[in-house]
Amino acid sequence: MSDVYLFQLASQRTQWLSSRQALIASNVANANTPGYAARDMQPFSAALDAVHVAMTTTNPGHVAPAIDEFDPGRPAEDAGADATLSGNSVNLQDQMVKLGDVNRLYQETTGIKRVFHQMMLSALK
């Protein structure tokens, strides 16, 4: 089952979420460090946009979608909070929101993996 693209994609997303969680934890740990600038990772969708996946048609009568249909125009992420007098730009509320987002996305990814795995097992029966 390692050749199934969905499992590889879910594994990469899980690794990305783990790295982002560590980065958010670093931001929270340095919330009182003077001059520390809050950091965030590039969105996972940007990594997906860099990989070109072409859709295929299984029947000559199928219409291939136009390339413009694949660009939903994702908004850019916010640059973060303004720096305080000490030069620290960590906003704990923003970091907790981001941490909740990481948790939600992790649960979503593992749920999709679990359901797809169950579907594969039922197809093999």
Accessible surface in RSA format (square Angstrom, percent):
REM  Atomic radii and reference values for relative SASA: ProtOr
REM  Chains: A
REM  Algorithm: Lee & Richards
REM  Probe-radius: 1.40
REM  Slices: 20
REM RES _ NUM      All-atoms   Total-Side   Main-Chain    Non-polar    All polar
REM                ABS   REL    ABS   REL    ABS   REL    ABS   REL    ABS   REL
RES MET A   1    99.27  51.4  49.72  32.9  49.56 118.0  54.03  45.9  45.24  59.9
RES SER A   2    88.81  75.0  74.80  99.8  14.01  32.3  55.25 117.7  33.56  47.0
RES ASP A   3   135.30  94.8 111.10 110.6  24.20  57.2  35.66  83.9  99.64  99.4
RES VAL A   4    35.35  23.3  29.99  27.1   5.36  12.9  35.35  30.7   0.00   0.0
RES TYR A   5   116.26  54.3 111.41  63.4   4.84  12.6 102.61  77.1  13.65  16.8
RES LEU A   6    54.18  30.2  51.86  37.1   2.31   5.8  52.48  36.9   1.70   4.6
RES PHE A   7    32.96  16.5  30.03  18.6   2.93   7.6  30.31  18.4   2.65   7.6
RES GLN A   8    82.13  45.9  76.88  56.2   5.24  12.5  29.40  62.6  52.73  40.0
RES LEU A   9    38.90  21.7  38.50  27.5   0.40   1.0  38.82  27.3   0.08   0.2
RES ALA A  10     7.28   6.7   3.60   5.5   3.69   8.4   7.03   9.9   0.25   0.7
RES SER A  11    47.05  39.8  44.69  59.6   2.36   5.4  21.50  45.8  25.56  35.8
RES GLN A  12   100.91  56.4  97.19  71.0   3.72   8.9  27.94  59.5  72.97  55.3
RES ARG A  13    51.98  21.8  51.98  26.5   0.00   0.0  10.20  13.9  41.77  25.3
RES THR A  14    29.91  21.3  29.91  30.3   0.00   0.0  29.83  40.1   0.08   0.1
RES GLN A  15   118.21  66.1 113.68  83.1   4.53  10.8  42.05  89.5  76.16  57.8
RES TRP A  16    37.16  14.9  31.81  15.4   5.35  12.6  34.09  18.2   3.07   5.0
RES LEU A  17     1.77   1.0   1.52   1.1   0.25   0.6   1.74   1.2   0.04   0.1
RES SER A  18    68.46  57.8  61.00  81.4   7.46  17.2  25.42  54.1  43.04  60.3
RES SER A  19    55.73  47.1  45.39  60.6  10.34  23.8  20.56  43.8  35.18  49.3
RES ARG A  20    11.89   5.0  11.89   6.1   0.00   0.0   0.34   0.5  11.55   7.0
RES GLN A  21    91.90  51.4  91.90  67.2   0.00   0.0  12.26  26.1  79.63  60.4
RES ALA A  22    64.76  59.5  51.97  80.2  12.79  29.1  58.66  82.6   6.10  16.2
RES LEU A  23    29.95  16.7  26.67  19.1   3.28   8.2  29.42  20.7   0.53   1.4
RES ILE A  24     0.90   0.5   0.90   0.7   0.00   0.0   0.90   0.6   0.00   0.0
RES ALA A  25    57.37  52.7  47.86  73.9   9.50  21.6  53.98  76.0   3.39   9.0
RES SER A  26    34.22  28.9  27.14  36.2   7.07  16.3  23.19  49.4  11.03  15.5
RES ASN A  27     0.30   0.2   0.30   0.3   0.00   0.0   0.00   0.0   0.30   0.3
RES VAL A  28    50.50  33.2  43.10  39.0   7.40  17.8  43.10  37.4   7.40  20.1
RES ALA A  29    84.61  77.8  45.41  70.1  39.20  89.2  56.68  79.8  27.93  74.0
RES ASN A  30    41.14  28.4  41.14  39.8   0.00   0.0   0.17   0.4  40.97  39.6
RES ALA A  31    21.18  19.5   9.69  15.0  11.49  26.1   9.69  13.6  11.49  30.4
RES ASN A  32   144.99 100.0 118.28 114.3  26.71  64.3  38.91  93.7 106.08 102.5
RES THR A  33    56.97  40.5  53.58  54.3   3.40   8.1  41.82  56.2  15.15  22.9
RES PRO A  34    99.57  72.6  82.17  74.9  17.41  63.3  82.53  68.1  17.04 105.9
RES GLY A  35    52.91  65.2   0.00   N/A  52.91  65.2  26.49  72.7  26.42  59.2
RES TYR A  36    38.92  18.2  32.89  18.7   6.03  15.7  38.84  29.2   0.07   0.1
RES ALA A  37    62.52  57.5  56.86  87.7   5.66  12.9  57.00  80.3   5.53  14.6
RES ALA A  38    30.27  27.8   9.17  14.1  21.11  48.0   9.43  13.3  20.84  55.2
RES ARG A  39   124.69  52.4 116.92  59.6   7.77  18.5  56.78  77.6  67.90  41.2
RES ASP A  40    52.36  36.7  20.39  20.3  31.97  75.6  19.29  45.4  33.06  33.0
RES MET A  41    55.29  28.6  43.50  28.8  11.79  28.1  47.84  40.7   7.44   9.9
RES GLN A  42   125.07  69.9 109.08  79.7  15.99  38.1  40.18  85.5  84.89  64.4
RES PRO A  43    43.87  32.0  42.11  38.4   1.76   6.4  42.66  35.2   1.20   7.5
RES PHE A  44    26.51  13.3  24.26  15.0   2.24   5.8  24.39  14.8   2.12   6.1
RES SER A  45    30.60  25.9  26.99  36.0   3.61   8.3  17.93  38.2  12.67  17.8
RES ALA A  46    28.19  25.9  18.79  29.0   9.40  21.4  22.27  31.4   5.91  15.7
RES ALA A  47    54.29  49.9  43.39  67.0  10.90  24.8  50.94  71.7   3.35   8.9
RES LEU A  48    66.55  37.1  58.78  42.1   7.77  19.5  58.90  41.4   7.65  20.6
RES ASP A  49    94.26  66.0  62.61  62.3  31.65  74.8  33.26  78.3  60.99  60.8
RES ALA A  50    89.04  81.9  46.97  72.5  42.07  95.7  59.18  83.3  29.86  79.1
RES VAL A  51    86.40  56.9  75.08  68.0  11.32  27.3  78.74  68.4   7.66  20.8
RES HIS A  52   139.84  76.4 110.50  76.8  29.34  75.1  79.81  82.3  60.03  69.8
RES VAL A  53    99.81  65.7  78.39  71.0  21.42  51.6  81.38  70.7  18.43  50.0
RES ALA A  54    67.62  62.2  45.85  70.8  21.77  49.5  49.47  69.7  18.15  48.1
RES MET A  55   120.15  62.2  91.13  60.3  29.03  69.1  89.59  76.2  30.56  40.5
RES THR A  56   116.84  83.1  90.04  91.3  26.79  63.9  68.45  91.9  48.38  73.1
RES THR A  57    67.03  47.7  39.93  40.5  27.10  64.6  15.31  20.6  51.72  78.2
RES THR A  58   126.31  89.8  87.57  88.8  38.74  92.3  80.13 107.6  46.18  69.8
RES ASN A  59    74.12  51.1  71.66  69.3   2.46   5.9   7.84  18.9  66.28  64.1
RES PRO A  60   139.75 101.9 103.31  94.2  36.44 132.5 115.13  95.1  24.63 153.1
RES GLY A  61    62.74  77.4   0.00   N/A  62.74  77.4  37.99 104.3  24.75  55.4
RES HIS A  62    99.60  54.4  82.70  57.5  16.90  43.2  55.93  57.6  43.67  50.8
RES VAL A  63   137.82  90.7 110.92 100.4  26.90  64.8 114.32  99.3  23.49  63.7
RES ALA A  64    66.29  60.9  48.18  74.4  18.10  41.2  48.18  67.9  18.10  48.0
RES PRO A  65    46.06  33.6  24.98  22.8  21.09  76.7  31.54  26.0  14.52  90.3
RES ALA A  66    58.05  53.4  44.73  69.0  13.32  30.3  55.58  78.3   2.47   6.5
RES ILE A  67   122.39  69.6 112.04  83.5  10.35  24.9 113.05  81.4   9.34  25.3
RES ASP A  68   116.81  81.8 102.64 102.2  14.17  33.5  32.62  76.8  84.19  84.0
RES GLU A  69   125.71  72.2  89.84  68.0  35.88  85.4  44.06  85.2  81.65  66.7
RES PHE A  70   101.45  50.8  79.77  49.4  21.68  56.4  83.61  50.7  17.84  51.1
RES ASP A  71   109.79  76.9  89.48  89.1  20.32  48.0  27.68  65.1  82.11  81.9
RES PRO A  72    92.47  67.4  52.48  47.8  39.99 145.4  66.25  54.7  26.22 162.9
RES GLY A  73    55.79  68.8   0.00   N/A  55.79  68.8  33.99  93.3  21.80  48.8
RES ARG A  74   119.35  50.1  90.15  46.0  29.20  69.5  40.61  55.5  78.74  47.7
RES PRO A  75   123.15  89.8  98.46  89.8  24.69  89.8 108.58  89.6  14.57  90.6
RES ALA A  76   102.12  93.9  64.26  99.2  37.87  86.1  74.49 104.9  27.64  73.2
RES GLU A  77    90.16  51.8  61.70  46.7  28.46  67.8  38.90  75.3  51.26  41.8
RES ASP A  78   127.29  89.2  97.75  97.3  29.53  69.8  44.91 105.7  82.38  82.2
RES ALA A  79   111.47 102.5  65.94 101.8  45.52 103.6  77.68 109.4  33.79  89.5
RES GLY A  80    33.80  41.7   0.00   N/A  33.80  41.7  16.17  44.4  17.63  39.5
RES ALA A  81    34.44  31.7  11.31  17.5  23.13  52.6  19.55  27.5  14.90  39.5
RES ASP A  82   134.12  93.9 115.55 115.0  18.57  43.9  36.92  86.9  97.20  96.9
RES ALA A  83    64.66  59.4  35.43  54.7  29.23  66.5  35.43  49.9  29.23  77.4
RES THR A  84    82.12  58.4  65.28  66.2  16.83  40.1  72.18  97.0   9.93  15.0
RES LEU A  85   195.24 108.7 158.78 113.6  36.46  91.7 162.44 114.1  32.80  88.3
RES SER A  86    62.13  52.5  38.00  50.7  24.13  55.6  41.83  89.1  20.30  28.4
RES GLY A  87    31.62  39.0   0.00   N/A  31.62  39.0  22.73  62.4   8.89  19.9
RES ASN A  88     5.04   3.5   4.87   4.7   0.18   0.4   4.59  11.0   0.45   0.4
RES SER A  89    17.01  14.4  15.76  21.0   1.24   2.9  13.64  29.0   3.37   4.7
RES VAL A  90    18.45  12.1   0.00   0.0  18.45  44.5   0.00   0.0  18.45  50.0
RES ASN A  91    51.04  35.2  45.28  43.8   5.76  13.9  10.21  24.6  40.83  39.5
RES LEU A  92    88.01  49.0  84.08  60.2   3.93   9.9  84.10  59.1   3.92  10.5
RES GLN A  93   140.14  78.4 135.30  98.9   4.85  11.5  48.43 103.1  91.71  69.6
RES ASP A  94    55.32  38.7  53.85  53.6   1.47   3.5  10.54  24.8  44.78  44.7
RES GLN A  95     3.72   2.1   3.72   2.7   0.00   0.0   0.00   0.0   3.72   2.8
RES MET A  96    92.58  47.9  83.64  55.4   8.95  21.3  56.32  47.9  36.26  48.0
RES VAL A  97   109.15  71.8 100.06  90.6   9.08  21.9 106.68  92.7   2.46   6.7
RES LYS A  98    43.92  21.4  42.85  26.3   1.07   2.6  32.43  29.2  11.49  12.2
RES LEU A  99    58.37  32.5  58.14  41.6   0.23   0.6  58.14  40.8   0.23   0.6
RES GLY A 100    39.94  49.3   0.00   N/A  39.94  49.3  34.24  94.0   5.70  12.8
RES ASP A 101    43.91  30.8  39.05  38.9   4.87  11.5  16.37  38.5  27.54  27.5
RES VAL A 102     6.43   4.2   6.43   5.8   0.00   0.0   6.43   5.6   0.00   0.0
RES ASN A 103    88.77  61.2  84.70  81.9   4.07   9.8  19.91  47.9  68.86  66.6
RES ARG A 104   132.93  55.8 126.31  64.4   6.61  15.7  73.87 101.0  59.06  35.8
RES LEU A 105    24.77  13.8  24.77  17.7   0.00   0.0  24.77  17.4   0.00   0.0
RES TYR A 106    90.41  42.2  90.41  51.4   0.00   0.0  51.61  38.8  38.80  47.8
RES GLN A 107   109.97  61.5 102.54  74.9   7.44  17.7  36.71  78.1  73.26  55.6
RES GLU A 108    75.70  43.5  63.29  47.9  12.41  29.5  32.93  63.7  42.77  34.9
RES THR A 109     5.09   3.6   4.22   4.3   0.88   2.1   4.99   6.7   0.10   0.2
RES THR A 110    37.65  26.8  35.05  35.5   2.60   6.2  29.23  39.3   8.42  12.7
RES GLY A 111    14.72  18.2   0.00   N/A  14.72  18.2  14.72  40.4   0.00   0.0
RES ILE A 112    84.65  48.2  80.16  59.7   4.49  10.8  83.24  59.9   1.41   3.8
RES LYS A 113    67.01  32.7  66.17  40.6   0.84   2.0  31.86  28.7  35.14  37.4
RES ARG A 114   141.53  59.4 134.78  68.7   6.76  16.1  56.05  76.6  85.48  51.8
RES VAL A 115    94.40  62.1  93.62  84.8   0.78   1.9  93.62  81.3   0.78   2.1
RES PHE A 116    41.57  20.8  39.88  24.7   1.69   4.4  41.36  25.1   0.21   0.6
RES HIS A 117    74.75  40.9  74.75  52.0   0.00   0.0  44.51  45.9  30.23  35.2
RES GLN A 118   102.85  57.5  97.56  71.3   5.29  12.6  35.84  76.3  67.00  50.8
RES MET A 119   105.04  54.4  98.74  65.3   6.30  15.0  63.61  54.1  41.43  54.9
RES MET A 120    46.00  23.8  45.18  29.9   0.82   1.9  27.35  23.3  18.65  24.7
RES LEU A 121    75.69  42.2  74.09  53.0   1.60   4.0  74.09  52.0   1.60   4.3
RES SER A 122    70.50  59.6  54.51  72.7  15.99  36.8  39.27  83.6  31.23  43.8
RES ALA A 123    81.85  75.3  44.43  68.6  37.42  85.1  56.03  78.9  25.82  68.4
RES LEU A 124   131.68  73.3 100.28  71.7  31.40  78.9 102.93  72.3  28.75  77.4
RES LYS A 125   206.54 100.8 141.34  86.7  65.20 155.2 117.34 105.6  89.20  95.0
END  Absolute sums over single chains surface
CHAIN  1 A     9188.8       7303.4       1885.4       5552.4       3636.4
END  Absolute sums over all chains
TOTAL          9188.8       7303.4       1885.4       5552.4       3636.4
